[in-house]
Amino acid sequence: MLLAMGAVPTPEPAQAAAGDRVEFPWVMQVSKNQPNLFPIYSAGFPGCVTGSDSFNVCRTYGFSYPNTAEALDYADLWSFPAAGEQGLVIRKDGACFTHGTASGVHANGDFTQVKLKGSAECNPSGSATALKHSVWYHDPVERTLVAVENGARSSFAFGFDNTVNPGHETSPAGKLTNGQSPMGGGWVFPDPRLFPQTPVPSGPDVAKSALTVSTGIRAPNGIKEHTATATVKNSAGTVLAGQTVNFRIFNEAGSALATTAKIKASGTTNASGQAIVPITATAAGTYTVEATIGGKHITDSMKKRVTFAYEVSQGNSMLEVSSNTRYVNGPDPHTTKATIRSSADTGSVGMAGQDVTFTMLTSTGAATTDAKVLPGTVRTNSAGVAEATITATKAGTYRVQAKVLGSHISGSPNLTVTFIDKPVDPPVDPPGGVDLSKSALTVTTGSREANHKTQHHQAIAGIKDANGDGLSWQAVSFKLYNWDRTPATEATITSSVNTNAQGLALAKITASAAGNYWVEARVGGKEITNSNKLYAVFVDAPPVVSPEQSSLSVTAHKPYADGVSEHQATATILSTTGTAMPTQTVQFAVFTQTGTATTDAIITASAATDATGKAIATITAKKPGLYMVEATVGGKPVTGSRQRFVEFIAVPLVTMTCPAPDSQDGTVTLGGANVPITATKVRVYKREGTGAAQLWGDAVLSGSGVERTWSFTGKTPLPSGTFTFTARSVDAAGKESADSAPACPMTVTRELPLTGEKHIAPVLHQSTWVPEITENNWEITVTEGTTVQVISGGGSAELTPGKSYTLGERLRAKPVPEPSAKLYTQAGNFACLDGGGIPLPSSVFNAATGVITLDASGSTRVTPPISCAVTNQTANVSFITKREGGQQELPARGWKLDMASAADGFDVSLDDIYTVLDARPGTYDLTATAPAGLSVAGIERLRLGVPACRALANDPISARESCWERIGDGGRGVTDAVPQGSHSVFRVLTAAPLEMPALPLTGGIGSWQFTAAGGAALLLAASAYVLRSRRSVLRSAQANR
């Protein structure tokens, strides 16, 4: 027996060899005088019925079995407390056996039950209250299981009484008892079933071994790592430690070794059979991993790939807009450009294929339809740039907003564009002309900062007439020159302005570089007073921090919320001119996703910028979730503040390395790492199909500290089906962690044994002169491809799911089958049953074609073993004769009935010796032959469709005339069918009277007396002699056929 807590000691049979697995099922015997007082109830099925007078055996789902043998076939595997110890009686699927004692004495109606897996009574780690009715003590002296109530043993006990199976030792306690009153026959242990195990080679099996790689995306910075894991197993699926696995990494197509990615060249498997190596890359891309043992690829080698790529960084991305003003509805629109970069970009490399969404806002940040950007969404080109144009239907200043992945990029939504109304044609000049001597130019004094958004000089041209009055609508043109009188290229001025009502024309002067710039003003092409005599002074501006130009970025990975693993927040502080600002103090804060204060995450409170203007803060969390990050400089938020989020994920307390997803033997070996220091054990859970997860067992822990690992091997191979496995750590208080993720899947498709049987159906009203033959004249076969296996007479075959097998039958080769065996034909199709006696579903077995195909996915469960049977049957034929107008009688010498079969080789000949024979069912042409001097008038057949007539097949002479039907005239050309399983009787009619031998003529009364008496006696004696002789010859012939 496979043990979880020990087992009832049972001697191992002598025939069990090394490598065999021995399993013991059990059932309950209940005394027939109390069949209703002590049933084994199944939870949810209280009406479990008695299988017979002596047995009341019910499984989990309320099935009953009519006899001991069938009950043993369906019994389950159970584990018991070790001798002298107490614990649970647990079935292999997690169900347990409970007692219903309420006060230490089993009471009427206090039914013992089988509780299903998952019940509180079946949890070995449950509380004393939960286990009140499920703990048993194994008495090694009395060999009983004693119910334990609140820590004390009761008088309620099961004895191991094997009276039904006398080959096993019985318990001195004898019977199941209720106090002193015997109630049942205890436990029945049948002989163990042996399952030979194939010897396990010691070396690795590359087909059983497999390669896996980590999922997700890593940054190609030569630091962030993917991992490749090779799990090495032998041909039996057992993991192997100390094995060397060689690794290489190729380009995505697998056509050449990678030059921008590295992988550790080799690794040695640990106790879990795993060799784990790191993979890094210095360039984005997808790479293919190779894993070999002894130069041979393991499963999935060159099929697993890892991906390295950078993620979008809104903080490193930048928005730009065109300068100056544009006319409303004018032909020259504004333009905007968004350059999208990754978290690793330094400003020179962009990210292609990113969608940027542009929208327009008013100067106060409100939504507007007065200005539009087209197209609204643009995908970045190979340089990472997305461009669009901006138009307006109303004069004003508008903000440009640009987002990627839903978040603002640097500069959004603070950069603005301005639209003005287009000027109208000027009115006619008033009378009088421009007086150049009266007109004059003035320029604002002092200095202004170059490259400043708001600081500028102003040039004012006052245009007057001879009377000194200002002239409106006079076009004044302005130009700027460097100090050396060359045209200025680093300073700009409004090139042409019309004078206002006061005769003044105002022009704005800006510069991108420090310097003195001469101002020229002309009207009508002529300079006015002071033109080219006044200059505007621009100086270099001191660097000033610009929160709008500055930006915040955060790392994109997902560290554990363990209070140690970190995110980073980087604030890049720039001046108004876009230059880096060192030694600036940046204040950081972290909030919940909705912006409220939190203590679940901690961030560096403040940090100073370095020479590149960057200040870095670290963030840790004790609770998984999304957190909002804030960065301020000078009390003002930088761009991206409170728009950047970091995510922390829950710590997977236990990791699991998944086994191969497909298995044909159902053996499972699991393992993993990351066992918490506080964990006292690791539990493995198994889920079958879509059912609930069930505890499978405790894992073995190895190592120490944070380096501890765990391993687990299922003691019992799984049946065919789909399963998933998870692991949970358990602390000293018994608290379980969440399941490891992802769950490991496995589909088990086990080979199932198949046996065949031949049945012989008797002929209805079988003649006693025709002996039946035995079933061993035939062999039942199963064929897959070109392989034919005999599955009857002790033979069997193992069916592999997914393959198709065709059932068949044939006559045995040795010893030579009985001659009459060839006269039997198949009666109906094969019938196949599973190990539970249930017919195989049509999806598995096609009865019409005799083909069995087991479900390769394991979703259609078939209980082993499979048994298939087919029935054969022959027919009997016999004949009698009847003189026309005379009596019926057995055929005399010279009578024959030849039956030519429609199938070659199966003709039958009946005569006065062989009046009855077996015949192959089918159609025959009948030819009757009469003795010399007689002729055949016709052939008749006994009506088989009339029960009273059919019953006289072995005594047709007694059949009345109405039982016969004419099937042909004369002795030839008569065709008739011989049905399978029937005894067909034919009657041949004569056309001339039978000649009698001459009697001695003595005359008178003596002659009459001889004729009446002596003749009768002589006739009876002769008839009896002929009949005895005929039957003696017939029996001899039948025996020697």
HULIN-V987791 format. One line per field, one symbol per residue. phi: phi as a letter, one per 30 degrees, with the letter a starting at -180 (. if undefined). Layout:
BEGIN
phi = ???
END
This chain:
BEGIN
phi = .dccbjaddbddddddcejdccbbcbbcccdddbdcdbdddceibdcdcddadcbbcbdecidbbdadeddddcdccbcbddeibblcccddcjdbcbccdcbjbdcdidddbcddejdddccecdddddcecbcbccddddhbccdcchicdcdcbccdccddbddcdcdedicdbciccdbacicccdedccbecdecddddcddddbcbbdcibcddcicdccbcbcccbdddiddbciccccbbbbdedicaddccbbbddabcdcddicccbdbbbcbdlcbcccbbbiicddeidiccbbbcadcdcddddbcbbdcicbddhddcddbbbcccbddcdcjccccdicdcccbcbddcjddbcdbbcbddbbcdddcicbbacbbbcbdlcbcccbbbhibdcejcccdbbbcbdddcddddedejcdcddddacbbecicbddhcdcdacbcbcccbcddicdcdhcdccbbbbddcidedccbbbddbbdddddicccbccbbcbdlcbdccbbbiicdceidiccbccbbddddbdbedddbbbbdcdbdddcibdbcbcbcccbddcicdcdhcdcccabbdecjcdbcdbbbedaacdcdcicbcbcbbbcbdkcbdcbbbbiicdddjdiccbcbccdddebcbcddedbbccidbbbaabhdedddcabcccbcchcdddbdclcdccbibhdcdbbbabddcedddlcbbbbbbdbdddidcddddbddccaccbddcdbbbbccccdddiedddcddccdddcbcbbbbicccbdccijdabcccejccbcdabadddbdedeeddddcbdciddbbbddciceddddcbcddciccbddddidcdbdddcbbbbccacbcbaabbaddiccdaddddjdbbcbdddcdibdbbcbdccdbbdbdelcbccbcbcdejbbcclbbbddddceddedcdcbdddddeddcbdclcicbiccaccddiccdccbccccbdddcddcdcciiddddddddcddddddddddddddddddddddddddcd
END
